[in-house]
Amino acid sequence: MATLGDSYASGEGAPAAGATPWVSDVYGDSGADGCHRSALSGHTVFGTGLLRGDAKAYVNASCSGATTVSLVRGFKGERSQLDALGPRTKTVTLSIGGNDAGFGSVATACNTVATVPGAPSCQAALAGSAAALRALTTAPAGGTTPLEQTYRAVLAKAPHAVLVVTGYPLLFPTGAASPRCDVIQPAARTAINTATLQLNAAASAATAAVGGLYVDLVRPFTGHSSCEADPAASWINTIVPRDPVLSFHPGATGQAAIAARLQEIRCFVRPGR
């Protein structure tokens, strides 16, 4: 079994306690190279549980910042994530697309806490994100979307696997926002949530097209956004000045919720490498 994708699969927002919070594995030292794979990743917890702790039969090749392109080509000095797959792979979990759509750039450019040197204006970041999302989810005449092409590339390397794609939760409340949400400009909050729903819809359709399983994370994270009025209710980190890479990623409780959501489809997947 293998996990591929980005920081939502690597568990970047939920480092395990201790001096070395990031896992070193067959793909490399994920702390040193910035891929930031955590033992608390919901995908990892699900995968190792499915395999009853058989670590040799599971690999998490995901990497913070990965896009559909870098997943295939390799990233941050690590080889292609597709190298984790083979004819014997029975299950692949995947989270990808958010970096293609530039969600991180919007969060950086549109935050109200600090100006980031070199960041585009909020308006420019929003426009760039919208264009990138269209490119990722629009199919040419007679073709398939780049997102679906990525799913098919995964299954080409693991032809006997069940592909399980997780969507993204909404970062911000859809109703009245808490003052804690003021770390991101209001227009950007709305745009990010709207784009997230659009990306999720495209991911669900592409997953169905390749015969995979799509796992929704919007519903289980409702009421647990990055900036709930009660901080204890937030399963997603807000801006973390002391360690910015943790910002807007599911914390330990959020990753546990992802693992629980994956557990709900356990009967449809197969243990084993």
Number of C-alpha atoms within 10 A of each C-alpha: 28 28 27 27 28 28 27 30 29 33 31 32 29 28 21 18 9 7 6 11 18 25 22 15 12 12 20 15 16 24 16 12 14 17 28 28 32 29 20 27 29 27 33 24 20 21 29 19 15 18 17 12 12 13 13 11 16 23 21 28 28 31 30 24 23 25 23 22 15 19 25 18 13 17 21 15 11 19 17 18 24 21 14 22 25 19 13 14 23 20 24 28 26 23 24 28 29 25 19 20 26 21 25 18 19 27 22 22 24 27 20 13 12 11 12 11 7 7 14 16 15 20 14 15 22 24 14 17 24 17 13 17 22 15 16 19 21 15 15 10 6 5 10 16 17 19 23 25 17 20 22 19 13 24 22 15 17 23 17 14 25 21 26 23 26 26 25 22 25 24 27 27 21 14 7 7 15 13 10 14 22 14 17 22 16 15 12 20 24 16 17 24 19 14 20 23 17 15 23 24 16 21 27 20 15 25 22 13 13 15 12 19 19 23 21 20 18 18 10 14 23 16 19 26 26 27 27 21 17 10 15 10 15 23 26 29 21 25 22 12 11 8 9 12 16 21 21 24 23 32 24 22 18 27 28 20 18 26 20 17 19 24 19 10 13 13 7 11 18 16 17 18 21
